[in-house]
């Protein structure tokens, strides 16, 4: 268990950095097409030329498509193309706010350097995968926040008020739990417009997934409040004149917080999987340059990707690594927090 958690920590930091600085790490725009470079294999980086002369600066050779039917490329070794660190490239906004044009690594000649190859339309796979990481992480953060706020609010209202409100909210949560989550998400998403701007799509995707996953959080918070509100020290606080808000703030929130954080960590993988599934089924992100699920949807249209163009399966590795990290941290939270009511 310790090794699993350590591996999750080791992978989480690079994933978050890749999502936050996706444009800085990308050598090409994720939506730039080059039909003369479709399914181009990953570009090899060299330090030695054909004469075994060492070059301090890394360089690449140009790939030329010589057989479009069998998708065969030839490497022209007559001319080398030097790679530059922190070159100027396509403009973007760092962290969505700061205008910038510097990139980690790039070539002065566009369309030559594709470290993870290209897809069926000649788009850079690395740039698209990193853009998908940004979208998925954004949905994850928004979804966990909405899930946390909505679940704790409903659970607090049910536990503190009791009576008809408690009955109504808990029966409604049981109704949500009884429905198939995937079909419910698809039905809710079908009610929304298919074409939306990026930020609206990310927010609505997070809201849609959180709308069908909140009952465990709400029911757990309600159970903790029912256990705690009649405790001796809470009754003593009421006898001393403490208001309901003071009782909630001083005695109930410290009990609820560990469980709520643990439950949010446990639910976090659902938002990654939900976003991937919705985009894969063509009801999430429509732009294939902005989502792992949309990338996988386009890849499944050509079975040769599994055998001949394997570098296009990189979104699967990112999805697996992200779920591994989230699962490792959720296990740690569950071990340390009061999860008996989850």
DAUR-V626057 format. One record per residue. N is the residue number from 1. RES is the residue in one letter. SS is DSSP state (H for helix, E for strand, - for the rest). OMEGA is omega in whole degrees, -180 to 180 (none if undefined). D_CENTER is the distance of its C-alpha to the mean C-alpha in Angstrom with 1 decimal. Layout:
# DAUR-V626057
[[N & RES & SS & OMEGA & D_CENTER] [N & RES & SS & OMEGA & D_CENTER]]
This chain:
# DAUR-V626057
[[1 & X & - & 179 & 23.7] [2 & X & H & 178 & 24.0] [3 & X & H & 179 & 23.1] [4 & X & H & 178 & 20.0] [5 & X & H & 178 & 18.9] [6 & X & H & 177 & 20.1] [7 & X & H & 178 & 18.0] [8 & X & H & 177 & 14.8] [9 & X & H & -177 & 15.9] [10 & X & H & -178 & 16.8] [11 & X & H & -173 & 13.4] [12 & X & H & -177 & 11.3] [13 & X & H & 177 & 13.2] [14 & X & H & 179 & 12.9] [15 & X & H & 179 & 9.1] [16 & X & H & 178 & 9.2] [17 & X & H & 179 & 12.2] [18 & X & H & 179 & 11.0] [19 & X & H & -177 & 8.3] [20 & X & H & -176 & 11.2] [21 & X & - & -176 & 13.9] [22 & X & H & -180 & 12.6] [23 & X & H & 178 & 15.9] [24 & X & H & -179 & 18.0] [25 & X & H & -175 & 17.0] [26 & X & - & 178 & 17.5] [27 & X & - & -177 & 21.2] [28 & X & - & 175 & 21.1] [29 & X & - & -178 & 19.6] [30 & X & - & -178 & 16.9] [31 & X & - & -179 & 19.2] [32 & X & - & -177 & 22.5] [33 & X & - & 173 & 24.5] [34 & X & - & -175 & 27.3] [35 & X & H & 176 & 29.0] [36 & X & H & -179 & 31.3] [37 & X & H & -178 & 28.5] [38 & X & - & -178 & 26.7] [39 & X & - & 175 & 25.3] [40 & X & - & -179 & 26.5] [41 & X & - & 178 & 26.0] [42 & X & - & -179 & 24.3] [43 & X & - & 179 & 26.7] [44 & X & - & 178 & 28.5] [45 & X & - & -176 & 29.1] [46 & X & E & 169 & 32.8] [47 & X & E & 178 & 35.0] [48 & X & E & 177 & 38.2] [49 & X & - & -177 & 39.9] [50 & X & - & 178 & 42.3] [51 & X & - & 180 & 45.1] [52 & X & - & 172 & 43.0] [53 & X & - & -179 & 43.1] [54 & X & E & 177 & 40.4] [55 & X & E & 179 & 38.4] [56 & X & E & 178 & 36.9] [57 & X & E & 179 & 34.4] [58 & X & E & -179 & 32.1] [59 & X & E & 179 & 32.7] [60 & X & E & 173 & 31.8] [61 & X & E & -179 & 33.9] [62 & X & E & 176 & 33.5] [63 & X & E & 180 & 32.6] [64 & X & E & 178 & 34.7] [65 & X & E & -178 & 34.3] [66 & X & E & 180 & 37.7] [67 & X & E & -177 & 37.1] [68 & X & - & -177 & 34.8] [69 & X & - & 178 & 35.7] [70 & X & - & 180 & 34.7] [71 & X & - & 177 & 32.2] [72 & X & E & -179 & 34.0] [73 & X & E & 176 & 33.6] [74 & X & E & -179 & 36.3] [75 & X & E & 178 & 35.7] [76 & X & E & -176 & 38.2] [77 & X & E & 179 & 39.3] [78 & X & E & -177 & 42.0] [79 & X & E & 178 & 39.9] [80 & X & E & 179 & 37.2] [81 & X & E & -177 & 34.4] [82 & X & E & 175 & 33.6] [83 & X & E & -177 & 30.1] [84 & X & E & 175 & 29.8] [85 & X & E & 179 & 27.7] [86 & X & - & 177 & 26.4] [87 & X & - & 173 & 27.9] [88 & X & E & 180 & 27.7] [89 & X & E & -179 & 25.7] [90 & X & E & -178 & 24.1] [91 & X & E & 178 & 23.6] [92 & X & E & 177 & 20.3] [93 & X & E & -180 & 19.4] [94 & X & E & -176 & 18.1] [95 & X & - & 179 & 15.4] [96 & X & - & -174 & 16.4] [97 & X & - & -170 & 19.8] [98 & X & E & 177 & 22.0] [99 & X & E & -179 & 23.6] [100 & X & E & 177 & 23.6] [101 & X & E & 179 & 24.4] [102 & X & E & 178 & 24.4] [103 & X & - & -176 & 22.3] [104 & X & - & -176 & 22.2] [105 & X & E & -179 & 24.1] [106 & X & E & 180 & 25.8] [107 & X & E & -179 & 29.0] [108 & X & - & 179 & 31.6] [109 & X & - & -178 & 32.0] [110 & X & - & 177 & 29.1] [111 & X & - & -179 & 27.9] [112 & X & - & -172 & 29.1] [113 & X & - & 174 & 26.3] [114 & X & - & -172 & 23.3] [115 & X & - & 177 & 22.1] [116 & X & - & 179 & 19.9] [117 & X & - & -179 & 22.2] [118 & X & E & -179 & 21.8] [119 & X & - & -175 & 21.1] [120 & X & - & 178 & 23.7] [121 & X & - & 178 & 24.1] [122 & X & - & 178 & 24.3] [123 & X & - & -177 & 20.9] [124 & X & E & -177 & 19.5] [125 & X & H & 179 & 16.9] [126 & X & H & -179 & 15.7] [127 & X & H & -179 & 15.2] [128 & X & H & 180 & 13.4] [129 & X & H & 179 & 11.0] [130 & X & H & 175 & 10.3] [131 & X & H & 176 & 10.2] [132 & X & H & 176 & 7.5] [133 & X & H & 178 & 5.4] [134 & X & H & 180 & 6.6] [135 & X & H & -177 & 6.1] [136 & X & H & 179 & 2.6] [137 & X & H & 177 & 3.3] [138 & X & H & 177 & 6.3] [139 & X & H & 179 & 6.2] [140 & X & H & -178 & 5.5] [141 & X & H & 179 & 8.3] [142 & X & H & -178 & 10.4] [143 & X & H & 180 & 10.3] [144 & X & H & 178 & 11.4] [145 & X & H & 180 & 13.9] [146 & X & H & 178 & 15.3] [147 & X & H & -179 & 15.5] [148 & X & H & -177 & 17.3] [149 & X & H & -176 & 19.6] [150 & X & H & -179 & 20.6] [151 & X & H & 180 & 21.0] [152 & X & H & 179 & 23.1] [153 & X & H & 180 & 25.1] [154 & X & H & 179 & 26.1] [155 & X & H & 179 & 27.0] [156 & X & H & 178 & 29.0] [157 & X & H & -180 & 30.9] [158 & X & H & -177 & 31.8] [159 & X & H & -177 & 32.8] [160 & X & H & -175 & 34.7] [161 & X & H & -178 & 36.6] [162 & X & - & 176 & 37.2] [163 & X & H & -176 & 39.6] [164 & X & H & 179 & 38.6] [165 & X & H & 178 & 35.3] [166 & X & H & -179 & 34.2] [167 & X & H & -178 & 35.5] [168 & X & H & -177 & 33.8] [169 & X & H & -179 & 30.3] [170 & X & H & 177 & 30.4] [171 & X & H & 177 & 31.8] [172 & X & H & 177 & 29.1] [173 & X & H & 177 & 26.4] [174 & X & H & 177 & 28.3] [175 & X & H & 178 & 28.3] [176 & X & H & 180 & 24.5] [177 & X & H & -178 & 24.3] [178 & X & H & -178 & 26.9] [179 & X & - & 174 & 25.1] [180 & X & - & -172 & 22.8] [181 & X & H & -176 & 19.3] [182 & X & H & -180 & 18.1] [183 & X & H & 179 & 21.2] [184 & X & H & 177 & 21.0] [185 & X & H & 180 & 17.6] [186 & X & H & 179 & 18.9] [187 & X & H & 179 & 22.1] [188 & X & H & -179 & 20.6] [189 & X & H & -180 & 18.5] [190 & X & H & 179 & 21.6] [191 & X & - & -177 & 23.5] [192 & X & - & 179 & 21.4] [193 & X & - & -178 & 22.1] [194 & X & - & -178 & 20.4] [195 & X & - & -180 & 20.3] [196 & X & - & 173 & 18.7] [197 & X & - & -172 & 17.8] [198 & X & H & -176 & 14.3] [199 & X & H & 177 & 14.1] [200 & X & H & 178 & 15.9] [201 & X & H & 179 & 13.7] [202 & X & H & -179 & 10.5] [203 & X & H & -178 & 12.9] [204 & X & H & 176 & 14.6] [205 & X & H & 179 & 11.7] [206 & X & H & 180 & 10.8] [207 & X & H & -179 & 14.6] [208 & X & H & -180 & 15.3] [209 & X & H & -180 & 13.2] [210 & X & H & -177 & 14.5] [211 & X & - & -179 & 18.0] [212 & X & - & -178 & 18.3] [213 & X & - & -174 & 16.9] [214 & X & - & -174 & 18.9] [215 & X & H & 179 & 22.3] [216 & X & H & 178 & 21.8] [217 & X & H & -177 & 21.1] [218 & X & H & -177 & 24.0] [219 & X & H & 177 & 26.4] [220 & X & H & 178 & 25.8] [221 & X & H & 178 & 26.4] [222 & X & H & -180 & 29.5] [223 & X & H & 178 & 30.8] [224 & X & H & 180 & 30.6] [225 & X & H & 179 & 32.4] [226 & X & H & 178 & 35.1] [227 & X & H & -169 & 35.7] [228 & X & H & -170 & 35.9] [229 & X & - & 179 & 37.7] [230 & X & - & 178 & 41.0] [231 & X & - & -176 & 41.0] [232 & X & H & -178 & 44.1] [233 & X & H & 176 & 42.7] [234 & X & H & 176 & 41.1] [235 & X & H & 177 & 44.4] [236 & X & H & 178 & 46.1] [237 & X & H & 177 & 43.9] [238 & X & H & -179 & 44.8] [239 & X & H & 178 & 48.5] [240 & X & - & 175 & 48.4] [241 & X & - & 179 & 47.3] [242 & X & - & 178 & 43.5] [243 & X & - & 178 & 41.9] [244 & X & H & 179 & 39.1] [245 & X & H & 179 & 36.6] [246 & X & H & 176 & 37.9] [247 & X & H & -180 & 37.7] [248 & X & H & -176 & 34.1] [249 & X & H & -173 & 33.1] [250 & X & H & -172 & 35.2] [251 & X & H & -176 & 35.1] [252 & X & H & 180 & 32.3] [253 & X & H & 177 & 29.3] [254 & X & H & 178 & 29.7] [255 & X & H & -177 & 29.8] [256 & X & H & -171 & 26.8] [257 & X & H & -180 & 24.4] [258 & X & H & 179 & 23.9] [259 & X & H & -178 & 23.3] [260 & X & H & 178 & 20.9] [261 & X & H & 179 & 18.7] [262 & X & H & -180 & 18.9] [263 & X & H & 177 & 18.1] [264 & X & H & 177 & 15.0] [265 & X & H & 179 & 13.8] [266 & X & H & -177 & 14.9] [267 & X & H & -174 & 13.1] [268 & X & H & 178 & 9.6] [269 & X & H & -179 & 8.9] [270 & X & H & -178 & 10.2] [271 & X & H & 176 & 7.6] [272 & X & H & 180 & 5.1] [273 & X & H & 179 & 8.5] [274 & X & H & 179 & 9.8] [275 & X & H & 180 & 7.8] [276 & X & H & -178 & 8.5] [277 & X & H & 180 & 12.0] [278 & X & H & 179 & 12.8] [279 & X & H & 179 & 12.1] [280 & X & H & 180 & 14.0] [281 & X & - & 174 & 16.7] [282 & X & - & 174 & 17.0] [283 & X & - & 177 & 16.6] [284 & X & - & 177 & 13.2] [285 & X & - & -180 & 12.6] [286 & X & - & -179 & 15.9] [287 & X & - & -177 & 15.6] [288 & X & - & 177 & 14.7] [289 & X & - & -174 & 14.0] [290 & X & - & -177 & 11.0] [291 & X & - & 174 & 8.8] [292 & X & H & -180 & 8.6] [293 & X & H & 178 & 10.4] [294 & X & H & 176 & 12.9] [295 & X & H & -180 & 13.6] [296 & X & H & 179 & 14.4] [297 & X & H & 179 & 16.5] [298 & X & H & -179 & 18.6] [299 & X & H & -178 & 19.0] [300 & X & - & 179 & 20.4] [301 & X & - & -179 & 23.2] [302 & X & - & -178 & 24.8] [303 & X & H & -180 & 25.6] [304 & X & H & 179 & 26.7] [305 & X & H & -177 & 23.1] [306 & X & H & -175 & 23.2] [307 & X & - & -173 & 26.5] [308 & X & - & -175 & 27.2] [309 & X & - & -172 & 24.1] [310 & X & H & -178 & 21.8] [311 & X & H & 177 & 19.9] [312 & X & H & 179 & 18.0] [313 & X & H & -180 & 16.3] [314 & X & H & 176 & 14.1] [315 & X & H & 178 & 10.8] [316 & X & H & 179 & 12.1] [317 & X & H & 179 & 12.5] [318 & X & H & 177 & 9.0] [319 & X & H & 180 & 7.8] [320 & X & H & -180 & 10.9] [321 & X & H & 180 & 10.5] [322 & X & H & 178 & 7.2] [323 & X & H & 177 & 9.1] [324 & X & H & 179 & 12.2] [325 & X & H & -177 & 11.3] [326 & X & H & 178 & 10.3] [327 & X & H & 178 & 13.4] [328 & X & H & 179 & 15.5] [329 & X & H & 179 & 15.1] [330 & X & H & 177 & 15.6] [331 & X & H & 179 & 18.7] [332 & X & H & 179 & 20.0] [333 & X & H & -180 & 19.6] [334 & X & H & 179 & 21.3] [335 & X & H & -176 & 24.0] [336 & X & H & -174 & 24.8] [337 & X & - & 180 & 24.5] [338 & X & - & -175 & 26.7] [339 & X & - & -176 & 24.9] [340 & X & - & -180 & 28.0] [341 & X & - & -176 & 27.5] [342 & X & - & none & 23.9]]
